[in-house]
Amino acid sequence: MAAVILRRNISVSDIATSDVLNKGNNENIWKRISVESRNYVKNEVLGSLSSATPISKAITHKVCNLAVEIQGAMHEFEGEAIWQELLTLVFTCVNEQMDCKVDAGL
């Protein structure tokens, strides 16, 4: 559930309309958190996807969606083109023997 909530608040395509007058409150959460917090979130997402312990396909799917939104926010707000560690993980997962890892990579 945390991945879904975070993904929705990081999404660069979704705009909060609940409080239109409070621009600071409606600004994308990725822009509002510190660099240390951004790095922590990125590392935890990568760690959960690269874990040796298999997790359910549904949870893996949600965490993968979060990783995609993080990359989108990084590109949109920070001008970063590619999250290199994510690409490395994608290539590693695609070549794994476990089906859940291959699904995550794809």
C-alpha positions in Angstrom: 0.0 0.0 0.0 2.9 2.3 0.7 4.2 1.9 -2.8 0.8 2.8 -4.3 0.5 5.9 -2.1 4.0 7.0 -2.8 3.6 6.4 -6.6 0.5 8.5 -6.7 2.2 11.3 -4.9 5.3 11.2 -7.1 3.5 10.8 -10.4 4.3 13.7 -12.7 1.1 13.2 -14.7 -1.3 13.4 -11.8 -2.3 16.8 -10.4 -4.0 17.2 -7.0 -7.1 19.3 -7.3 -8.3 19.0 -3.7 -6.7 22.2 -2.6 -6.0 24.3 -5.7 -5.1 27.5 -3.8 -2.3 25.9 -1.7 0.4 25.5 -4.4 3.0 24.4 -1.8 0.8 21.6 -0.6 0.0 20.5 -4.1 3.6 20.5 -5.4 4.9 17.1 -6.3 6.3 15.3 -3.3 9.5 14.3 -5.1 10.3 18.0 -5.3 9.5 18.6 -1.6 11.7 15.8 -0.1 15.4 16.2 0.6 18.1 14.6 -1.5 18.8 12.2 1.3 15.2 11.1 1.4 15.2 10.7 -2.4 18.3 8.5 -2.2 16.8 6.5 0.6 13.6 5.8 -1.3 15.5 4.8 -4.4 17.8 2.5 -2.5 14.8 0.8 -0.7 12.9 0.3 -3.9 16.0 -1.2 -5.6 16.6 -3.3 -2.5 13.1 -4.7 -2.5 13.2 -5.6 -6.2 16.7 -7.2 -5.9 15.9 -9.2 -2.8 16.7 -12.9 -3.0 13.5 -13.7 -1.2 10.7 -14.1 -3.7 7.7 -11.7 -3.2 4.3 -11.9 -4.6 3.7 -10.9 -8.2 1.2 -8.2 -7.2 3.6 -6.6 -4.8 6.4 -6.8 -7.3 4.2 -5.1 -9.9 3.3 -2.2 -7.5 7.0 -1.7 -6.6 8.0 -1.7 -10.3 5.3 0.9 -11.0 6.8 3.0 -8.2 10.3 2.7 -9.7 8.9 3.9 -13.0 7.3 6.9 -11.4 10.6 7.7 -9.5 12.5 7.7 -12.8 9.8 9.9 -14.4 10.1 12.4 -11.5 13.9 12.3 -11.7 13.8 13.1 -15.4 11.0 15.8 -15.1 12.2 17.6 -12.0 16.0 17.0 -11.8 16.8 16.7 -15.5 18.4 13.2 -14.9 18.0 11.1 -18.0 18.5 7.6 -16.6 18.6 6.0 -13.2 21.6 3.8 -13.9 21.1 1.4 -10.9 17.5 0.8 -12.1 18.7 -0.1 -15.6 21.3 -2.5 -14.1 18.6 -4.2 -12.0 16.3 -4.5 -15.1 19.0 -6.3 -17.1 19.9 -8.5 -14.1 16.3 -9.5 -13.5 15.6 -10.3 -17.1 18.5 -12.9 -17.0 17.4 -14.5 -13.7 16.0 -18.0 -13.3 13.1 -17.0 -11.1 9.9 -16.1 -13.0 9.0 -13.3 -10.6 12.4 -11.6 -11.2 12.0 -11.9 -15.0 8.5 -10.3 -14.7 9.9 -7.5 -12.6 12.6 -6.8 -15.2 10.2 -6.8 -18.0 
